[in-house]
Amino acid sequence: MRDQKIIIAIDGFSSCGKSTVAKSLARMLGYIYIDSGAMYRAVTLHALRNNWINNGVPDREKVIAGLEDISINFKFDAKTEQNTTYLNGENVEEKIRSLEVSNNVSPISTIKEVRQAMVKFQREMGKKKGIVMDGRDIGSVVFPDAELKIFMTASPEIRAQRRYDELVVKEQKVSIEAIIKNINERDHIDQNRKESPLVKPNDAIVLDNSNHTLESQLEWAMQKVSEIIGE
């Protein structure tokens, strides 16, 4: 690829494989991958550990005040060739993928001050461009001027199966019914929250990957990048 670097924003519903595509695309382009979802999950994990969430309802004042004590960063793991999420110096990559965190991340994400803090951090990381970031509001809020915006979707059943397979590999016991319930609830919250709801930006390109392999998705995405940078 030429020296020209762009910002690639990938948004979409939960369990659509956004992170997998974003990580692979960043690796192919030599770009930096920023997992915005992991950032919100890290805040959620911190809140759970401090008992700031009761019956799915976060204590807004405690969560907001606690933001000052949170440090989130990403480190590249040479063994797995993946970015790893660190919360206050602790590797929490596996912990933030638990179903408990999944069940509570959407309510945390609706808190205005949490989103403002994460967006500020994300924009700072994107100043030099050459990044791929996935999430719910990357193309609509964080980087509205991103050169390439992709909106990913897939059927709820396929998304649930993917999530189930992922958790089984990690030896986490959970039913497919619980995952479908979680996905439907997260979709509703993400699309209807007051602060930065999940929407498809008008200039985003839709990728329905219900019946596409990772390889075909990456081939499609690389073609879109080439069209933008002129190769």
Protein Blocks (a to p, Z undefined) as FASTA:
>chain_A
ZZbdcddddeddehklmmmmmmmmmmmnopacddfklmmmmmmmmmmmnopagghiacfk
lmmmmmmmpccdddddfklopacddeehiacklmmmpmklmmmmmmmmmpmklmmmmmmm
mmmmmmngoiacddjklmmmmmmmbfbdcdddddfklmmmmmmmmmmmnopacdfklmmm
mmmmmmmmmmmpmbhpadddfkbccddfklacfklmmmmmmmmmmmmnoZZ
